[in-house]
């Protein structure tokens, strides 16, 4: 559990760990990043480890290019509204899943909640999580 939500800039909720091919091989990791907007409200941004970021919607968390989205207007702006979470919802997730607060590479205080329901189990040969992306190696099972 985080010590103080007010001091945290963002929280990453891991929905699926990366596989051996996390960028362009289809074994993507998925995360929801919650940005602290103040007053106990957090804005949700959906993220993936895939290189094709422009094809993954950060507002709705689906594989869809902006030009194909009905929320995209003629001038190129997204009219989609990000979903939000409250402090109480985050505390409930922390009670259910492992969580920790860390400092990111830019020195920002952030939190991590692993909502996969399992600890990341890397493949002995290729490194990707075998729970999220089964490798099939007998030595890893």
N, C-alpha and C positions, 0 to 999 in steps of 0.2 A: 504494500500500500504506500502511496505517496505521502510524504510528510505534510505538505501544504500545497494544495492545488493552485493557489493564487500566485506562487512563485514559479510555476511551470509555464513555459512559452507554448509548448505543444506536447501532445501525447500520440504515440504511434500504437495502434491496435493491430497486431499481426493476425490476419485471417488465414494465411497460408504461407508456409516457409518457402524459400527459394529451393529449386531443384538444382541438378547439375548444370542445366542449360537455362539460367535465369534471365538472360537478356534477349536472346533471339531464338531459343530452342523450344519454346512452349512450356517449359517448367518454371513458370513465373511465380514470384512471390506477390502476395496481395496484402495491402495495409490500408487502414483508414487513419489519416492524420487529423487529429482534432486540434484546432487553433483556438486559443483562449481569447474570447472577445470581451471578457469582463462580465460582471454581474452573474457569475455562475453558469454562463452559456458558452458552449464550444461549437465552432463551425466545423463540419465534416468535409474532408477532402479525400477522395478515393485515389489510391496510388497503386502502381504495379512496377515490378522490376523490368518489364519489357522495354526494349529500345523504342518501340512504336508508340510513344506517349501520346502523339496526336490522334491515335485511333482509340484511345481509352478515355472515357469521359470521367473527369475528376469530380463532376457534380453528381452524377448518378451511379458511377461505378460499373459501367457496362462497356463492352467493346462496341463503340460506335463513333465514327468520325463526326466532327462538329457539323460539316456541310450536310450530313444526312439527318441531323437532329431537328425536330420541329421547334425546339426552343432557341434555335439559332436564327437571328434576323438577317435581313438583306445587307445590312452594313457590317456584318461579320461579328456582331456581339452576341454573347450568350445571355439569354434571358432566364436560364435555369436558376432556381434558388437552392442553395446548399441546405442540406438538412442540418439539424443541430442536436446536441446532447447537453444534458444538464450535469452539474456536479454530482447530484444524487445518482444519476445513471452511471457515471464513471466510477463512483464508490462501489456501486453494486457489481460492476465488472471486476473491480479490484478484489472484491470479496470472493468472486467465483474463479478468477484466473490469476496465475502468477503475474506480479507487476513489480516494477522497480523504477526509481528515478535515477537518471544519469545526466551527464553533461555531453552534448554533442561536439563534433569537431570544430564548430564555430564558437564554442564556449557557452552555448545556450542551455539552460536547464530544461530537460525534457523527461517525459515518462514513457515507459514501454509496458504494454499489456499483451501477453501472448494468449490470444483467444482461440488457438488451434485445438486446445484440449489435450495436448501432449507436449512433452519436451522435444526440442529439435533433435532428431536422430540422424546424423550424417552418414552417408554411404562411405564405407571404408576405402573405396577406390576413387570415387568421383566427387564426394563432398556434399552433394545435395541431400536434403532431408528425405529419408526413405518413407516416412509416415505420410508426407504430403505428395511425394512423387516416388512410388515404389521402384526400386532399382532391379530387383529380381536376383541379386547376388546371394547365394546361399550363406556366405560368410557374414552378411549384414543382417539377415533375418533373425 
